[in-house]
Amino acid sequence: MKLLYKAIIFLLMLAGLSITGLLYIQPWLLGQNGKAVLLTPWLAPIVWEGTFDPMLIDSIYKQQNITIATTVFALGKYTKFLKEFLESAEQYYFVGFRVHYYVFTDQPEQVPAVKMGEKHYLTVLKVSSSNRWQDISLSRMARLEKLIESRLINEADYVFSLDVDSKFYGRWGVETLSHLVGVIHPWFYDKSREQFTYERRPESQAFIPYSEGDYYYGGAVIGGLVEDVYKLAKTCRERLDIDKSKSIEAVWQEESHLNKYFLYNKPSKVLSPEYLWDDKKLKQMKLIRFSQVIKNYNEIRPNP
């Protein structure tokens, strides 16, 4: 066991991660002693403030000349969130690295003119409107799959798909990069798996029984190497299609299928709730980097 921990510590140091608190591994994210858990049960790192050296890890990745593609879906009244999303991203999101935003929207004329930083670019992709917000959610995996097939496989190294109704409040950098990346949902990081809102109907391809599950991952953040995210998007899209053919819609649409995928295809890196918070929650994190803004869903969604 000691040799295993030494090997883990060595690998984390190579990745620019701190070893502080490494041995405080609990079955939940914040143990009773208040220490943050830094490893999943399958030994993937959980990224928190203080677990990486920004200068060191930036210097490692800058030698690799990487490109990070970032998809954002802004349909209907969700275009109102684009300006704040992009402006805050330009302050904190992969600063100093090559980033290409791809904005999916049914209203290209509503995309704001935000000044891009050095090596940051933006492409607008027009898509059809939808009468149901659920359909927007359900189509996300298919659109991500097609974009990777047609462009990203040759244009980017990593890809993140982020919710537009969110804002950056702190650094989001290369410490988040890995083969397959999931983020802990802010409303479930301190809950047991029996309380997770997984899809519980066996008829759905997203079904997860009460006896299974690791964490509840937020669908607002999907990321990783282009090839790995492609496999995720393709698998989830296929399962969504099967459900649709049976007139089944998972309780949280693509988020439910994402959680099913991560159950059997473990993320190689997990982001703490610092990377996906909710402005409605009382502040409990030491640092909030990315958070979903407060909004009136009745005003912005095309249907209840």
MILOMAR-296129 format. One record per residue: x negated, y negated, z negated of N, C-alpha, C in turn; residue in one letter. Coordinates in steps of 0.1 Angstrom, whole numbers, padded with zeros to 4 digits, always signed. Example, Ala and Ser with C-alpha at 12.3 -4.5 7.8 and 13.67 -1.06 7.14 Angstrom:
-0132+0057-0078-0123+0045-0078-0132+0033-0078A;-0128+0022-0071-0137+0011-0071-0129+0000-0079S;
END
This chain:
-0008+0012+0000+0000+0000+0000-0009-0013+0000M;-0020-0013-0008-0028-0024-0008-0035-0027+0005K;-0038-0016+0012-0044-0018+0026-0034-0024+0035L;-0021-0020+0034-0011-0025+0042-0009-0040+0040L;-0009-0044+0027-0008-0059+0024-0020-0066+0029Y;-0032-0061+0028-0044-0067+0033-0043-0069+0049K;-0038-0059+0055-0036-0060+0070-0026-0071+0073A;-0015-0071+0066-0005-0082+0069-0010-0095+0066I;-0017-0097+0055-0023-0110+0052-0033-0115+0063I;-0041-0105+0068-0050-0108+0079-0043-0113+0092F;-0032-0106+0095-0025-0109+0107-0018-0123+0106L;-0013-0125+0094-0006-0138+0092-0016-0150+0093L;-0028-0147+0087-0038-0158+0088-0042-0160+0102M;-0043-0150+0110-0046-0151+0125-0036-0160+0132L;-0023-0158+0127-0012-0166+0133-0010-0180+0128A;-0019-0183+0119-0018-0197+0113-0008-0198+0102G;-0005-0186+0095+0005-0186+0085-0002-0186+0071L;+0004-0192+0061-0001-0192+0048+0003-0178+0041S;-0005-0174+0031-0002-0162+0024+0004-0165+0010I;+0007-0178+0007+0012-0182-0006+0026-0175-0008T;+0027-0168-0019+0040-0162-0022+0043-0149-0014G;+0033-0144-0007+0035-0132+0002+0041-0120-0005L;+0037-0118-0018+0041-0106-0024+0055-0107-0031L;+0061-0119-0030+0074-0120-0036+0085-0116-0026Y;+0085-0103-0023+0095-0098-0013+0107-0093-0020I;+0119-0099-0017+0131-0096-0023+0141-0091-0012Q;+0152-0084-0016+0162-0080-0006+0170-0091-0001P;+0168-0103-0006+0175-0115-0001+0165-0126+0001W;+0169-0137+0007+0159-0147+0012+0154-0155+0000L;+0162-0158-0010+0156-0165-0021+0158-0156-0034L;+0147-0151-0039+0148-0142-0050+0152-0149-0063G;+0155-0142-0073+0159-0147-0086+0148-0156-0092Q;+0136-0154-0088+0125-0162-0093+0123-0175-0085N;+0132-0177-0075+0131-0189-0067+0121-0189-0056G;+0114-0178-0055+0104-0177-0044+0110-0173-0031K;+0106-0180-0020+0111-0176-0007+0105-0163-0002A;+0113-0155+0004+0108-0142+0010+0101-0146+0023V;+0089-0140+0025+0082-0143+0037+0081-0132+0047L;+0086-0120+0044+0086-0109+0053+0099-0102+0053L;+0104-0098+0065+0115-0089+0066+0112-0075+0062T;+0122-0066+0059+0118-0053+0056+0110-0046+0067P;+0111-0050+0080+0103-0044+0090+0090-0052+0093W;+0086-0061+0083+0074-0068+0083+0072-0079+0093L;+0083-0084+0098+0083-0096+0106+0082-0109+0097A;+0074-0119+0101+0073-0131+0093+0086-0139+0093P;+0089-0145+0081+0100-0154+0080+0094-0168+0079I;+0097-0177+0087+0090-0190+0088+0097-0200+0079V;+0089-0205+0069+0094-0216+0060+0083-0227+0060W;+0087-0238+0055+0077-0249+0053+0067-0244+0043E;+0054-0246+0047+0043-0241+0038+0037-0228+0042G;+0043-0221+0052+0038-0208+0056+0030-0209+0068T;+0027-0221+0073+0018-0222+0085+0010-0235+0084F;-0001-0235+0090-0009-0247+0091-0007-0253+0105D;+0001-0265+0106+0004-0270+0119-0007-0273+0128P;-0018-0279+0123-0030-0282+0131-0036-0270+0137M;-0038-0259+0128-0044-0247+0132-0036-0240+0143L;-0023-0238+0140-0015-0231+0150-0013-0238+0163I;-0012-0252+0162-0012-0260+0175-0024-0258+0183D;-0036-0258+0177-0048-0256+0184-0049-0243+0191S;-0044-0233+0185-0044-0219+0191-0036-0219+0203I;-0023-0224+0203-0014-0223+0214-0017-0233+0225Y;-0024-0244+0222-0027-0254+0232-0038-0248+0242K;-0045-0238+0238-0055-0232+0247-0048-0223+0257Q;-0035-0220+0254-0028-0210+0263-0020-0217+0274Q;-0019-0230+0274-0012-0238+0285+0002-0232+0287N;+0010-0231+0277+0023-0225+0278+0034-0235+0282I;+0045-0230+0287+0057-0238+0290+0069-0232+0282T;+0076-0241+0275+0088-0236+0268+0100-0242+0275I;+0109-0233+0280+0121-0237+0286+0132-0238+0275A;+0141-0247+0276+0151-0249+0266+0165-0252+0272T;+0174-0243+0270+0187-0245+0276+0197-0251+0266T;+0206-0260+0271+0216-0266+0263+0229-0266+0271V;+0240-0263+0264+0253-0262+0270+0261-0274+0265F;+0264-0283+0274+0272-0295+0271+0284-0297+0280A;+0295-0290+0277+0307-0290+0285+0318-0298+0279L;+0326-0304+0287+0338-0312+0281+0333-0323+0272G;+0339-0325+0261+0335-0335+0251+0322-0333+0244K;+0317-0321+0246+0304-0318+0239+0292-0327+0245Y;+0295-0333+0257+0285-0342+0262+0281-0353+0253T;+0290-0357+0244+0288-0368+0235+0276-0365+0225K;+0272-0352+0224+0261-0349+0215+0248-0349+0222F;+0248-0350+0235+0235-0349+0242+0225-0360+0239L;+0229-0372+0237+0219-0383+0235+0212-0381+0222K;+0219-0378+0211+0213-0376+0198+0204-0364+0198E;+0209-0353+0205+0201-0341+0205+0188-0343+0212F;+0188-0349+0224+0176-0351+0232+0167-0361+0226L;+0172-0372+0221+0164-0382+0214+0157-0377+0202E;+0164-0369+0194+0157-0363+0182+0147-0352+0186S;+0151-0345+0197+0142-0334+0202+0128-0341+0206A;+0129-0352+0213+0117-0359+0217+0108-0364+0206E;+0114-0365+0194+0106-0368+0183+0099-0357+0176Q;+0106-0345+0177+0101-0334+0168+0099-0320+0175Y;+0104-0319+0187+0105-0305+0194+0093-0303+0203Y;+0084-0294+0199+0073-0290+0207+0065-0302+0212F;+0063-0312+0203+0056-0324+0207+0041-0320+0212V;+0037-0325+0223+0024-0322+0228+0023-0309+0237G;+0034-0302+0238+0035-0290+0247+0044-0292+0259F;+0043-0284+0269+0051-0285+0281+0065-0279+0278R;+0075-0288+0279+0089-0284+0276+0098-0288+0288V;+0106-0279+0292+0116-0281+0303+0130-0278+0298H;+0138-0289+0297+0152-0288+0292+0160-0285+0305Y;+0170-0276+0303+0180-0272+0313+0193-0275+0307Y;+0200-0285+0312+0213-0289+0306+0224-0284+0315V;+0232-0275+0310+0244-0270+0317+0256-0279+0313F;+0262-0285+0323+0273-0294+0320+0283-0294+0332T;+0295-0297+0329+0305-0299+0339+0307-0314+0343D;+0299-0322+0336+0299-0337+0338+0285-0342+0339Q;+0278-0340+0350+0265-0344+0352+0263-0359+0350P;+0273-0367+0353+0273-0382+0352+0272-0386+0337E;+0276-0377+0328+0276-0381+0314+0262-0377+0307Q;+0253-0372+0314+0240-0369+0308+0232-0381+0306V;+0229-0385+0294+0222-0398+0292+0208-0398+0297P;+0203-0410+0300+0190-0413+0304+0181-0414+0292A;+0175-0403+0288+0166-0403+0276+0152-0402+0281V;+0144-0411+0276+0129-0411+0279+0123-0399+0275K;+0117-0391+0284+0110-0379+0281+0095-0382+0277M;+0090-0374+0267+0076-0375+0264+0067-0369+0274G;+0055-0370+0271+0045-0364+0280+0047-0349+0282E;+0047-0344+0294+0049-0330+0297+0063-0324+0294K;+0072-0333+0292+0086-0329+0289+0095-0333+0301H;+0103-0324+0306+0111-0326+0318+0126-0322+0315Y;+0135-0327+0323+0149-0323+0322+0155-0321+0335L;+0163-0310+0336+0170-0306+0348+0185-0304+0344T;+0194-0310+0352+0208-0309+0350+0214-0298+0359V;+0221-0289+0354+0227-0278+0361+0242-0279+0360L;+0249-0282+0371+0264-0283+0371+0271-0269+0370K;+0280-0268+0361+0288-0256+0360+0303-0260+0359V;+0312-0250+0361+0326-0253+0361+0331-0256+0347S;+0342-0263+0346+0348-0266+0333+0355-0253+0328S;+0360-0254+0315+0367-0243+0309+0378-0248+0300S;+0389-0241+0300+0401-0245+0292+0400-0240+0278N;+0391-0231+0275+0389-0225+0261+0375-0227+0257R;+0373-0232+0244+0359-0233+0239+0353-0219+0238W;+0362-0209+0235+0357-0195+0234+0350-0190+0247Q;+0356-0195+0259+0350-0191+0272+0337-0197+0274D;+0335-0209+0269+0322-0215+0270+0311-0207+0262I;+0315-0203+0250+0307-0194+0242+0304-0181+0249S;+0315-0175+0254+0313-0162+0260+0305-0162+0273L;+0304-0173+0280+0297-0173+0292+0282-0177+0291S;+0278-0180+0278+0265-0185+0276+0254-0174+0280R;+0257-0162+0276+0247-0151+0279+0245-0149+0294M;+0256-0149+0301+0256-0147+0315+0248-0158+0322A;+0250-0170+0318+0243-0182+0324+0229-0182+0321R;+0225-0178+0309+0211-0177+0305+0205-0165+0313L;+0211-0154+0314+0206-0143+0322+0203-0147+0336E;+0212-0154+0343+0210-0158+0357+0199-0169+0358K;+0198-0178+0348+0188-0188+0349+0174-0182+0348L;+0173-0172+0339+0160-0165+0338+0156-0158+0351I;+0166-0151+0357+0164-0143+0369+0160-0153+0380E;+0167-0164+0382+0165-0173+0393+0153-0182+0392S;+0149-0186+0379+0139-0197+0378+0129-0194+0367R;+0134-0191+0355+0125-0191+0343+0115-0180+0344L;+0118-0169+0350+0108-0158+0350+0095-0162+0357I;+0096-0173+0366+0084-0178+0372+0080-0191+0367N;+0088-0198+0359+0085-0212+0355+0081-0213+0340E;+0084-0204+0332+0082-0206+0317+0077-0193+0311A;+0071-0195+0299+0066-0184+0291+0076-0180+0280D;+0081-0191+0274+0091-0188+0263+0104-0196+0267Y;+0115-0192+0260+0128-0199+0262+0135-0199+0249V;+0141-0210+0247+0151-0212+0235+0164-0217+0241F;+0175-0211+0236+0188-0216+0239+0194-0222+0226S;+0197-0235+0226+0200-0242+0214+0214-0249+0215L;+0222-0250+0204+0235-0257+0204+0233-0272+0205D;+0241-0278+0214+0239-0292+0216+0245-0301+0205V;+0254-0296+0197+0260-0304+0187+0252-0303+0174D;+0239-0306+0176+0229-0305+0165+0219-0316+0167S;+0211-0318+0157+0201-0328+0156+0188-0323+0150K;+0176-0328+0155+0164-0324+0149+0160-0335+0138F;+0156-0330+0126+0152-0338+0115+0137-0336+0111Y;+0130-0327+0117+0117-0324+0114+0110-0315+0125G;+0097-0313+0123+0089-0305+0132+0096-0292+0136R;+0096-0289+0149+0099-0276+0154+0089-0273+0165W;+0079-0265+0161+0068-0263+0170+0065-0248+0173G;+0052-0246+0176+0048-0233+0181+0048-0222+0170V;+0050-0226+0157+0052-0217+0147+0064-0208+0149E;+0073-0213+0158+0086-0205+0160+0084-0195+0172T;+0073-0195+0178+0072-0186+0190+0068-0172+0186L;+0074-0163+0194+0072-0148+0192+0079-0141+0203S;+0078-0128+0203+0085-0120+0214+0100-0122+0213H;+0106-0121+0201+0120-0122+0200+0123-0129+0187L;+0130-0140+0187+0132-0149+0175+0146-0150+0172V;+0149-0148+0159+0163-0150+0154+0162-0160+0142G;+0173-0167+0139+0174-0176+0128+0185-0172+0118V;+0182-0173+0105+0191-0170+0095+0202-0181+0095I;+0215-0176+0095+0226-0185+0095+0227-0192+0082H;+0229-0206+0082+0229-0213+0069+0239-0210+0059P;+0250-0204+0064+0261-0201+0055+0260-0187+0049W;+0250-0179+0053+0249-0165+0049+0235-0161+0043F;+0226-0171+0042+0213-0167+0038+0212-0162+0023Y;+0222-0166+0015+0223-0161+0001+0234-0151-0001D;+0239-0145+0010+0250-0136+0008+0246-0122+0011K;+0253-0112+0006+0250-0098+0008+0256-0094+0022S;+0252-0083+0028+0256-0079+0041+0271-0076+0041R;+0277-0072+0030+0291-0069+0029+0299-0082+0032E;+0293-0093+0029+0300-0106+0031+0298-0112+0045Q;+0289-0106+0053+0286-0111+0066+0299-0110+0075F;+0301-0120+0084+0312-0119+0093+0309-0112+0106T;+0303-0100+0105+0300-0092+0117+0314-0088+0123Y;+0313-0084+0135+0325-0078+0142+0328-0064+0135E;+0339-0062+0129+0342-0050+0121+0351-0040+0128R;+0356-0044+0140+0365-0035+0148+0357-0025+0156R;+0358-0012+0154+0350-0002+0161+0353-0003+0176P;+0364-0009+0181+0367-0009+0195+0358-0019+0202E;+0352-0028+0195+0343-0038+0202+0329-0033+0203S;+0322-0037+0213+0308-0033+0215+0299-0040+0205Q;+0304-0050+0198+0297-0058+0188+0299-0052+0174A;+0306-0041+0173+0309-0035+0160+0297-0032+0151F;+0297-0036+0139+0287-0033+0129+0294-0029+0116I;+0292-0016+0111+0299-0012+0099+0294-0019+0087P;+0302-0019+0076+0298-0026+0063+0285-0020+0058Y;+0282-0008+0061+0270-0002+0055+0257-0005+0063S;+0258-0013+0073+0246-0016+0081+0244-0031+0083E;+0232-0035+0086+0229-0049+0088+0218-0054+0080G;+0210-0063+0085+0198-0069+0078+0201-0083+0073D;+0203-0092+0083+0207-0106+0081+0218-0110+0090Y;+0224-0122+0087+0234-0127+0096+0227-0138+0104Y;+0225-0136+0117+0218-0146+0126+0228-0155+0132Y;+0223-0168+0133+0231-0178+0139+0230-0178+0154G;+0241-0179+0161+0241-0179+0176+0236-0193+0181G;+0235-0203+0173+0231-0216+0178+0216-0216+0182A;+0208-0206+0179+0194-0205+0183+0191-0191+0188V;+0187-0190+0200+0182-0178+0206+0169-0181+0212I;+0158-0173+0210+0145-0176+0215+0136-0164+0216G;+0125-0167+0223+0114-0157+0225+0108-0158+0238G;+0099-0148+0241+0094-0146+0254+0105-0145+0265L;+0102-0151+0276+0113-0151+0287+0118-0136+0289V;+0108-0127+0291+0112-0113+0294+0121-0107+0283E;+0118-0110+0270+0125-0104+0259+0139-0110+0258D;+0140-0123+0260+0153-0130+0259+0161-0126+0271V;+0155-0123+0282+0163-0118+0294+0170-0104+0290Y;+0162-0095+0284+0168-0082+0280+0180-0084+0270K;+0178-0094+0261+0188-0097+0251+0201-0102+0258L;+0199-0112+0267+0210-0118+0273+0217-0109+0282A;+0210-0100+0290+0216-0091+0299+0224-0080+0291K;+0218-0075+0280+0225-0065+0272+0238-0071+0266T;+0237-0083+0260+0249-0089+0254+0259-0092+0265C;+0255-0097+0277+0265-0099+0287+0272-0087+0292R;+0264-0076+0293+0270-0063+0297+0281-0058+0286E;+0277-0060+0273+0286-0056+0263+0299-0065+0262R;+0296-0078+0265+0308-0087+0266+0317-0084+0277L;+0311-0079+0288+0320-0075+0300+0328-0063+0296D;+0322-0053+0289+0329-0041+0285+0341-0045+0276I;+0338-0054+0266+0349-0058+0257+0360-0065+0265D;+0356-0074+0275+0366-0081+0283+0375-0071+0290K;+0369-0061+0296+0376-0051+0304+0387-0044+0295S;+0385-0044+0282+0394-0038+0272+0402-0048+0265K;+0402-0060+0270+0409-0072+0263+0405-0073+0249S;+0393-0072+0246+0387-0074+0232+0378-0086+0232I;+0379-0094+0222+0370-0106+0221+0365-0105+0207E;+0351-0104+0206+0345-0103+0193+0348-0115+0184A;+0348-0113+0171+0353-0124+0162+0345-0137+0164V;+0332-0137+0167+0324-0149+0169+0317-0148+0183W;+0325-0143+0192+0320-0143+0206+0306-0138+0207Q;+0297-0146+0214+0284-0141+0217+0275-0140+0204E;+0279-0147+0194+0271-0146+0181+0273-0132+0175E;+0285-0126+0177+0287-0113+0172+0279-0103+0179S;+0278-0104+0193+0270-0095+0201+0255-0097+0198H;+0251-0110+0195+0237-0112+0192+0233-0105+0179L;+0242-0105+0169+0239-0098+0157+0238-0083+0159N;+0247-0078+0168+0246-0063+0171+0233-0060+0178K;+0228-0069+0187+0216-0066+0194+0204-0066+0184Y;+0204-0076+0175+0193-0077+0166+0193-0066+0156F;+0204-0059+0154+0204-0048+0144+0196-0036+0149L;+0196-0034+0163+0188-0023+0168+0176-0028+0176Y;+0174-0041+0178+0162-0046+0184+0157-0057+0175N;+0149-0054+0165+0146-0063+0155+0138-0075+0160K;+0141-0087+0155+0133-0099+0159+0119-0097+0154P;+0109-0102+0162+0095-0101+0158+0092-0113+0149S;+0100-0123+0149+0099-0134+0140+0113-0139+0136K;+0114-0143+0123+0127-0148+0118+0125-0162+0113V;+0133-0171+0117+0132-0185+0112+0142-0187+0100L;+0137-0193+0090+0145-0196+0078+0156-0206+0082S;+0165-0208+0073+0176-0218+0075+0171-0232+0077P;+0159-0235+0074+0153-0248+0078+0155-0251+0093E;+0155-0241+0101+0156-0242+0115+0171-0241+0120Y;+0180-0240+0111+0194-0240+0115+0202-0243+0103L;+0204-0256+0100+0212-0260+0088+0225-0265+0093W;+0233-0270+0084+0246-0276+0087+0248-0288+0079D;+0250-0300+0085+0251-0312+0078+0262-0312+0067D;+0272-0303+0068+0283-0302+0059+0278-0296+0045K;+0267-0289+0046+0262-0282+0034+0254-0292+0025K;+0256-0290+0012+0247-0298+0003+0233-0293+0005L;+0223-0303+0005+0209-0299+0008+0204-0290-0002K;+0199-0278+0002+0193-0268-0007+0179-0264-0002Q;+0176-0268+0011+0163-0265+0016+0152-0275+0012M;+0140-0271+0011+0129-0281+0008+0128-0290+0020K;+0130-0285+0032+0130-0293+0044+0140-0288+0054L;+0147-0297+0061+0156-0294+0071+0151-0299+0084I;+0149-0290+0094+0143-0293+0107+0154-0295+0118R;+0164-0287+0117+0174-0287+0128+0187-0284+0122F;+0198-0292+0124+0210-0290+0117+0222-0294+0126S;+0233-0287+0124+0245-0289+0132+0252-0301+0126Q;+0256-0311+0134+0261-0323+0129+0276-0322+0126V;+0281-0330+0117+0295-0330+0113+0303-0335+0125I;+0314-0328+0128+0323-0332+0139+0337-0327+0136K;+0347-0333+0143+0361-0329+0142+0364-0319+0154N;+0365-0307+0152+0366-0297+0162+0379-0299+0170Y;+0389-0304+0163+0402-0307+0170+0401-0318+0181N;+0391-0326+0180+0388-0337+0189+0380-0333+0201E;+0371-0323+0199+0361-0320+0209+0363-0307+0216I;+0371-0298+0210+0374-0285+0217+0387-0286+0225R;+0386-0280+0237+0398-0280+0246+0410-0273+0241P;+0408-0264+0231+0419-0256+0225+0416-0254+0211N;+0426-0250+0203+0424-0247+0188+0414-0236+0187P;
END
